Amino acid sequence: MATMSNSLPLRHGLSLWCPQSASLNRAHQPSSSTGFRSFRRTYVAASSAFTNENRESASEFVIVGGGNAAGYAARTFVEHGMADGRLCIAYAPYERPALTKGYLFPLDKKPARLPGFHTCVGSGGERQSPEWYKEKGIEMFYEDPVTSIDIEKQTLTTNSGKLLKYGSLIIATGCTASRFPDKIGGSLPGVHYIRDVADADSLVSSLERARKVVIVGGGYIGMEVAAAAVAWKLDTTVIFPEYHLLPRLFTPSLAWRYEELYQENGVKFLKGMTICNLEAGSDGRIAAIKLEGGSTVEADTVIIGIGAKPAVSPFERVGLNTSNGGIQVDGQFRTNIPGIFAIGDVAAFPLKMYDRIARVEHVDHARRSAQHCVKALLSAQTHTYDYLPYFYSRVFEYEGSQRKVWWQFFGDSVGETIEIGNFDPKIATFWIDSGSEFQLLPKLARSQPFVDKSKLQNASSVEEALHVARTSLPVEAAV
Ligand SMILES: Cc1cc2nc3c(=O)[nH]c(=O)nc-3n(C[C@H](O)[C@H](O)[C@H](O)COP(=O)(O)OP(=O)(O)OC[C@H]3O[C@@H](n4cnc5c(N)ncnc54)[C@H](O)[C@@H]3O)c2cc1C
């Protein structure tokens, strides 16, 4: 990687942008689109420091983005004494995973609402409500996304034409939800994508009136939304092209048990099915989904959960390395341009323990990468980020649910698998690479001990299997 600098002097402060509702892509859509209406409604320049339209502001540190990574980066700056009038931040960042969990509970089941889940409550930290930022002397700068960057002049331009000079820049723009093209009905009224609070609000108002819900995609977003939809007592179908759900994380056997749990809750599955078209009814709203092969499924509300793309558009074609999809960084989140960093979902970083470049769309990584980057930026910390992939999901957690489920995934889903337990009440899967390496719980995943495979296979319970695994750890890792 080219020359990198992570130590520009601390003089002024830090700015942070975060469009609160409409994603940047939608913000630039023509005025006929729903996204543009929400953009016009919510984009308000609220900070007195920025009310002068074309005024140039200078900040030594600027964060672009206002999501999970930005919230944790702001906290780390504060912990290092870098607030006190010197930080400018946009809409207070929140813990995004809540949007498909507590946020979608039916209205009589105490749904989560802001300010309850502002960062950093997700990791047991302080709730950084707008008041928190105020108290810390952090200016709020409401929605005005960055649209371009001038690397030579070290300036950013926002959608409304404001110019901001930066010393060091942290890009934390996350991802935008992948969409179906308009020409196959991807933007029909009643078709939803979930990335931010405005998306979740719009879905909640559809769920209030819905009868037949179809979820497209068998990933964690689709499965969390399906669990919520049945809490609203709605006819719920999940459609996906693979042969089992969560194919990137689950084995077929694990997926089958998970599907069974959903079926017991009334969810129907159409597996191995590809969508041709989303079709409108006479009122212009979504009415049906046409599948390849000609069959049709009725729906008045559709949620598309088919993945996400890194939000790199303002930073493309300016010399940043985006060849891996996101913005490539080194083990301290430095890009190939001195003084520019990238963290969270948008960063393609060296995943040290698996010796490859990866982009990780997990909240745990967003938090840790933010903390690592800011510490490296503000102190002499030089060690390389050494991340153990961790992902979790929680479903059916609303009041009155028969069974609340929480699962966690550590490491990489590579190798032979051994499954212990029958999901009644627990189940664990161990991925064993070359017959000798574990990947499940953090210690096991990180130290990858040699293990007695037959003992593990013969374990009669998850507890016994974990005991077998634990005893194979080196003494210092086992404690
Ligand atoms: C609905 C949902 C549920 C999830 N559930 C889980 C889960 O259960 N477990 C888990 O591990 N992970 C989960 N995730 C993933 C997790 O939330 C993300 O990995 C995490 O939010 C990434 O943080 P980030 O700051 O990189 O990006 P984000 O949180 O997406 O924040 C990016 C921010 O940058 C802003 N932005 C984009 N472009 C610009 C621009 N040009 N100018 C200014 N601002 C810009 C965006 O508006 C946004 O505010 C979930 C994600 C979603 C969407």
The ligand as an ORCA input file, in Angstrom:
! r2SCAN-3c Opt
* xyz 0 1
  C     -31.780     -3.580      9.350
  C     -30.401     -4.021      9.725
  C     -30.238     -4.984     10.715
  C     -28.963     -5.389     11.071
  N     -28.813     -6.347     12.035
  C     -27.574     -6.771     12.385
  C     -27.395     -7.779     13.375
  O     -28.352     -8.307     13.916
  N     -26.133     -8.123     13.712
  C     -25.029     -7.549     13.132
  O     -23.894     -7.917     13.470
  N     -25.172     -6.595     12.181
  C     -26.404     -6.207     11.793
  N     -26.556     -5.246     10.820
  C     -25.355     -4.670     10.201
  C     -24.859     -3.476     10.994
  O     -25.914     -2.640     11.354
  C     -23.846     -2.719     10.150
  O     -22.737     -3.587      9.975
  C     -23.402     -1.428     10.797
  O     -24.482     -0.541     10.946
  C     -22.332     -0.763      9.946
  O     -21.997      0.474     10.485
  P     -21.448      1.649      9.528
  O     -21.312      2.851     10.394
  O     -20.301      1.153      8.756
  O     -22.624      1.886      8.495
  P     -24.081      2.421      8.771
  O     -24.529      2.087     10.156
  O     -24.909      1.940      7.637
  O     -23.932      4.003      8.681
  C     -23.543      4.668      7.510
  C     -24.026      6.105      7.595
  O     -23.394      6.889      6.609
  C     -24.358      7.728      5.994
  N     -23.880      8.113      4.658
  C     -23.808      7.356      3.553
  N     -23.312      8.084      2.523
  C     -23.054      9.328      3.016
  C     -22.531     10.533      2.464
  N     -22.143     10.602      1.204
  N     -22.441     11.634      3.256
  C     -22.797     11.579      4.542
  N     -23.270     10.460      5.129
  C     -23.413      9.350      4.369
  C     -25.605      6.869      6.002
  O     -26.761      7.624      5.823
  C     -25.512      6.265      7.397
  O     -26.008      7.135      8.380
  C     -27.824     -4.820     10.441
  C     -28.001     -3.864      9.435
  C     -29.274     -3.469      9.078
  C     -29.455     -2.454      7.974
*
